[in-house]
Amino acid sequence: MPYVLGIDVAQGRTHAATCRRQGPGWGEPEPLWLGERSPAAASALFLDDEGYLLTGDAAAQAGARTPSRLLTGFHRRIGDDVPMLVEGEAFPPETLTTVLVEGIAEHAANLFGGTPHHLVLTHPGDWGTYRRDVLRRALADAGFTAVTLVPGSIAALGAHLPVPGPGAQVAGVCEFGADGVNVTLATATGASGWQPGASAEGVAPAAALGTLFALAGTTSTSPKGLAGVVFCGDVPPHALPARPPCPVFAGPVPPATAALGAAALAALRADHRGAPQELPVETTLLPKVDTLSELGERPPRPPVEITPFELPERSGPMNLFRRRRPLAAAVLVLAAAVSAVLITITAREATAGPGQSPTPSHCAPSEGHC
């Protein structure tokens, strides 16, 4: 059965969705069940004793028993020339993501009887051309040539606003996660598709919508002028505003929103692949990904901050003074010094006795005279 596949590799869990061919078009995106107890599976790999890589929940379960063989966080590491090491084996991050994609694609092929017509895979929003090309090459080496790479926020928009309206459009995405909310403003002009714009990371859930409206204000767009706002990820209860000034979208399963949108974008891409004329420029929605070019310049590594290690202080009475204010510490030190002098003088007087101290003699007792 003809189908397209969308995969969202998030930090903790991976979601997937498909669209099946229905007549001349494509059906609605449907979640692809990956986990043992939920549609999502762990974004993890595990190196077993025979040298094979387990994927998903099976990898997470095996890693709970042997954590040293568990691989996580590799998707965000793509573009880093330092491989990930497990039991002395070096794995480039892009290869690990490709293995994860292969496992999902094989699962889909067993269900639908063949490979997908097109695949859309999400990536972090701060990626540049270099990281996308590195992943694209690894996927092509594994046989995935009909692939479109999009930021996760753009994929989330694809679940509810896959095709922007005419003219200039502005929309927003609020991705809820363990480290806060990633707020992204997206813009579109004509047939260019959605493009990510200004963003903010780690925003408090209560301030997410206000932050998005502030970002929209930098483009002279009022909250009422937004084409819509998509809530996705681990959206907490009662996070949706009661009376929003613009359309707000949150599907029945917010964590799967990006995967569903990726499948919807894959259906659009599959239709355009057979068009007589491709778009003249590369866009987020319909990029030219079938021909691989030379890798561009590697992006600079972020600066490394080295925090000096300070040895713990010895415990003693003088250390108590260092924890106080400078003036108080000075007074305490002075008082301690005066007390020490007084104690020394008193001790000497007690040793000398009440009378005058005798004059020291230099005569030897055996001489009999002084």
VODRENMI-593335 format. One record per residue (C-alpha): x, y, z; residue in one letter. Coordinates in steps of 0.1 Angstrom, whole numbers, plus 2048, in hexadecimal, padded with zeros to 3 digits. Example, Ala and Ser with C-alpha at 12.3 -4.5 7.8 and 13.67 -1.06 7.14 Angstrom:
residues 2
87B7D384Ea8897F5847s
***
This chain:
residues 370
800800800m80F8227F7p817837815y82E853822v840854843l84786F85Cg85F86B87Ai864883897d88487A8ABv88088D8CBa89888D8E8q8878728FCg86D8618E6r86985C8C0t84785E8AFh83E85488Ca81F858875a81484E852t7FD859837c7EF83F820r7E48447FCr7BF8487F8q7B484C7D4g7C686A7C4p7D18787E5g7DD86F808w7CA867827g7CD878848e7ED87285Dp7EB855874e80384C891p81A82E88Bl81C8198AAw8408158B4l84180D8DAg8367F08EEe81C803902r8198248EFs81C8308CBp83E8408D3a85E82E8DAa87E8398ECa89784D8D8s8B28348E1a8C98198D4l8DA7FC8E6f8FA7E98DCl8F47C58E4d90E7AA8EAd90E79F8C5e9157C28B8g8F17CA8ADy8DF7EA8B5l8BD7E68C6l8A48038C0t8888148D3g8798058F3d88D7E58EFa8AC7FA8F1a8A080D90Fa8977ED922q8B97DE91Aa8CA7FE924g8B97FD946a8CC7DD94Dr8ED7E893Dt8EE80E93Bp91280F92Ds90580190Br8E881A908l8E98368EEl8D38558F1t8D48798E6g8E58708C5f8CD8838AFh8D78A58BEr8FC89B8BBr8FA899895i9158AF885g92D8A98A2d94D898895d9528878B6v9428658B5p92E8548D1m9418388E2l9318188F0v9477FB8FBe9648088E6g94E80B8C7e94C82D8B6a92A8388A7f925858893p90586989Fp8F686B87De8FB845879t8E883F899l8CA85488Dt8CA84186Ct8C982087Fv8AB82D892l89A838872v8A1816862e89080487Eg87081987Bi870817855a8747F1856e8567EF86Fh841804857a84C7EF839a8407D084Bn81E7E0851l8187F082Ff82C7D9818g8477EF80Bg85C80E810t84C830814p8498477F6h85886380Ah86786882Dl866888842v87D889860l87F8A487At89E8B4889h8A58CF8A3p89C8F2899g8BF90089Dd8CF8E9882w8E08F9864g8E78EC842t9068D884Dy8F48C2866r8D78BB84Er8F08B1833d90289A84Bv8E2888854l8D6888830r8F5876825r8F385C840a8CF855836l8D8854811a8F383A818d8D8825829a8C182780Bg8AB844816f8AD85D7F9t88A86A7F9a88D87D819v8838A0825t8928AE845l87E8C8858v8808D887Ap8698C9894g8568EA897s84F8EB872i8438C7873a82B8D088Fa81D8EB87Al8188D285Eg7FF8BF874a7E78DC874h7F38F685Bl8068E2840p8008FB825v80292082Ep7E8937820g7EE951805p80496E80Cg81B97282Aa81195C848q81E95986Bv81893D883a82692F8A4g82F90F8B4v8329078DAc8458E78E0e8428DC904f85E8C7912g8708BE932a8878DD930d86A8F592Ag85990190Av86A9088E9n8589248D8v85D9298B3t84F94389Bl84B937877a84494C858t839943834a837957814t8249497F6g82E9257EEa84E926802s84091281Eg846918843w86892484Eq873926872p87A94987Fg8819578A2a87F93F8BFs88493C8E4a88E91D8F8e88791291Cg868929920v85292393Ea831913934p81C92F941a83094892Da83193590Ca8159468FAl820969906g8439628FAt8359588D8l8209778D5f83F98C8DEa85397B8C2l8369828AAa8389A68B4g85B9A88A7t84D9A1884t8319BB889s81899E88Ct7FD9A18A6s7F09828B9p7D09848A4k7E4984884g7F496288Bl7E8946874a7E892F892g7FC9218AFv8048FC8B3v8088ED8D5f81C8CC8D4c8328B78EAg82A8AF90Ed80F8CA912v8048CC936p7DF8CD93Fp7CE8EE93Dh7EB8FD928a7D490790Cl7C792B90Fp7A292F915a79C94B8FCr7BA94E8E5p7BB96B8CDp7C59548B0c7BF92F8A7p7D09178BEv7D58F28B4f7DC8D58CAa7D58B28BDg7C88958D2p7EC8898D7v8028A88DAp8238948DCp81C8858BAa8148A68A9t8368AA898a83588688Aa81288B87Dl81C8AB86Dg83B89B85Ea82588184Da80F89C83Fa82D8AE831l83988D823a818889810a81C8AC801l8408A47F7r8368837E7a81D8957D2d8358B07C7h8508967BEr83D88E79Eg8368B2795a8438BC772p8568DA781q8668DC7A3e8678FC7B7l8869107ADp8939167D0v8988FF7EDe87E903809t8768F482At8578E381Dl8638D77FCl8898D57FCp89D8C67E0k8AC8A97F3v8B188E7D8d8D389B7CDt8EE89D7E7l9088B97E4s9298BD7F5e9298C381Al92B8E7824g9428F683Ee93F8E6861r92E8FE879p94590B895p9448F88B6r93390A8D3p94B9198ECp954902909v95191192Be96A902944i960906968t97E905980p97D8EB99Bf9818F99BEe98E8E39DAl9788E39F9p9848F9A15e9928E9A35r97A8E9A51s9868FFA6Eg97C91DA83p98D936A6Cm97792AA4Fn958936A61l96595AA5Df966956A37r94194FA35r938970A46r938994A39r95A9A4A35p9559BEA51l9489A4A6Aa96498DA61a97E9A8A68a96F9B0A8Av96F98BA93l993987A88v99E9A6A9Cl98B999ABBa99B978AB8a9BE988AB6a9B899EAD5v9AB980AE8s9CA96CADFa9E1988AEBv9CF98CB0Cl9D0966B12i9F6966B0Ct9FC983B24i9E7974B3Ft9F9953B3BaA1B964B3FrA10977B5FeA03957B6EaA24946B68tA39962B78aA26963B99gA1C982BAEpA4098DBB6gA5C99ABA1qA6B980B8BsA8E975B97pAAE980B85tABB963B71pADD956B7EsAFA94BB68hB0F93BB85cB14915B86aB0C905BA9pB2E8F4BAAsB42914BA8eB36921BCBgB36946BC1hB2595DBA9c
***
